[in-house]
Amino acid sequence: MAKICISCGAQMQDDMGFCPSCGTPQPQGGQPQQPGFGQPQQGFGGQPQMNYGQPQQFGQPQQYGQPQMNYGQPGFGGAVPAKKFKMPDKKVLFVCGGVLVLVIVLIILLSIIFGSSYKDPLDNYVKVLEKGNGKAYQACVYEVDSVLADKKSATEYAEDAKDLHEEFEEDYGKGAKCTYEILSKEKLKKSDIETVNQWMSLLGVKDAIKDGYELKVAFTYSGSEDKNVDTQTVTVIKTSDGWKLTMGDTPDSIY
């Protein structure tokens, strides 16, 4: 029985282990090999014939002529899926809210600590007596005669402060100190403030009073020469220039 070479298609005896034409080793036993794709097949007259059958399939055949779009997958020719909005975690929102509250509280505290206070005129009065500070004297008093007429110059306030400082040291000694304690505080009535503002407006004063307190203050003056405690009732008012001692309660009258 004859068989066909698996390489060149030549006929040979069934028991031959090698092709006599091309020398290719042949399988032993079994049926003659059937040529597959790309292998020669015996045709008419014993001539080998190529078997151009269907192309070998390694999956789905590529369709030529039309681009194959892979929709739904990211990449070339594919649509990128939209990201879904995700709500922030509740813990994050709680922490952010807490931080915001702390910032607001801090701002309020700083405004209270470093802002203008009704105690400012008393602190400035101490500076006048102990150091003869002219700026402190100008900042603490509200003199109607100075407001109605031309305001005092910085030089005039400096001279007045110097005189008060020298007088204070003459009575209590060099380096004498002044301290105070507020014994009581009573807020001025709104109606009283409005009455004063109306009266001041008739005199052409635009610096309206916005708030005020009547204070009972114990001043302590002490030095190498003497020591004295004097309790006074003073009125402090809030104007556009800050807190002031009123016209009858200037440092020289308190002292």
Secondary structure, DSSP 8 states (H G I E B T S, - for coil): -EEE-TTT--EEETT-SB-TTT--B---SSS-----TTSEEE-GGG-EEE---S---SSS---TTS----TTSSSTT------------HHHHHHHHHHHHHHHHHHHHHHHHHS--TTHHHHHHHHHHHH--HHHHHHHB--HHHHHS----HHHHHHHHHHHHHHHHHHH-TT-EEEEEEEEEEE--HHHHHHHHHHHHHTT------EEEEEEEEEEEE-SS-EEEEEEEEEEEEETTEEEE-GGG-HHHH-
